[in-house]
Amino acid sequence: QVQVEESGGGLVQPGGSLRLSCAASGKFSSINYMGWYRQASGKEREMVAGIWRGGSATYADWVKGRLTISTDSAKNIWYLEMNDLKSEDTAVYYCHGDDWDGNSWTRYWGKGTLVTVSS
């Protein structure tokens, strides 16, 4: 069984910063791709960023340099550094880890961590 768990959410003022962490544990072959999604109240879940084990990252167009994804792949941990936060960044942030067993991919999701941007 594989567990993926986020941490680091909370309340932050507009313009502030926050770092989310995600850790995978349990029995898996190789978490080769990791990422973050978010879902605001009343909206669909949307992709935020993804990163390959080797470090190559992709971002949603709206990120515009405010968010940075990184990984300590040896420890199966990945992060989302968020700066200059805005009220519209308020959402539940979900991480996922994609396990490659040599034949197929399996995506594991965390349960989410709430980020609230408010004064």
N, C-alpha and C positions, 0 to 999 in steps of 0.2 A: 504494500500500500504506500502511496506517495502523498505527502502532505506539503502544501504550499501555504505559507502564512505571511500576511503583510503586517507591518507595524509602522508607527510613526505618524499616524494621522492625528488630527486635533483641530483646535481653534487657532486661527492666526489672523492678524490684522491685515487689511489691504496694504500691498507693498512689501509684506513680509516674506519670509522664506520658510521652507519646510523640507525635510528629507524623509522620504518613505523608503522602507526596506522590505525586501521579500526574501524568504529563505525556503528552499526545498529540502525535504528530508524523506527518508524512507528508502524503498527499493526501486531504483530506476536505472536505466542503462546509461544515458548521457543527456543531461539537459543542455541541448545545443542552441536553443533559441528561447529568449525570455522577453517579457514585455509587460506593459501597463495599459489598461483601459480605464475609462471612468464612466460613470453614469450619474447625471444630475437628476434631480427629482422631476418626474414627468417627461423625461427624455430617454432616448435610446442610448444603449452603451456605445461608446466610441473609442477608437484606438487613440492612444496617446503617443506611445513610443515602443520600439522593439530593438533588441540587440542580440547579435550572434555571439556565440561563445568566444570567438576570436576578437570581438570588440566592434565590429561594424554595426552602426546604429541607423535607424530610420525614425522619423518623427512625423506626426500629423502636421499639416500645413499651418494650423493656427498656433502651434507651439512658439514659433518665432524667436527661438533662442532663450526663452524664459525657463525651459525645462531641460534637464540633462539626464539621460539614462546611462548607467554604468554597471559594471559587474565585477565581482570577485569570483570568477568562474570556478576556481579551484575549491571554493567553499560553497558553491551553488547558492550564492547570494547576489541579488541585484538591487539597484537603488534607483530612485527617481528624485533628483534634486530639483526643487521648484523655487523660483525666485520671482520677485515682483508680482506676487499673487493678487488676483482680482476676484471680485465677488462671483464672477461667472465661473471661476475655477472650483467653486463649491460643488462637491460631488462625492460619491463613494468611489474610491479608487481600488481597482482589482488588478492583481498581478497574475501572470500565468507563466508556466514553465513548460516547454515543449520537449518531450523525451523522444529521442531517436534510438531505436533498438537495432538498427541496421536494415530494417525492412519497412517500417512504418513509423509515423509520428503519433504521439499521444499528448494531448494538451491537458495540463492540470491547472485548475484555477484556485486561487485563494478566495476567502469569504468576503474580502473587502475591508477597507478602512476608510472612515469618514473624514473628509477634509472640509472644514468650514472656514470660509474667509469672510470675516465680518468685524466691524469696529464696535 
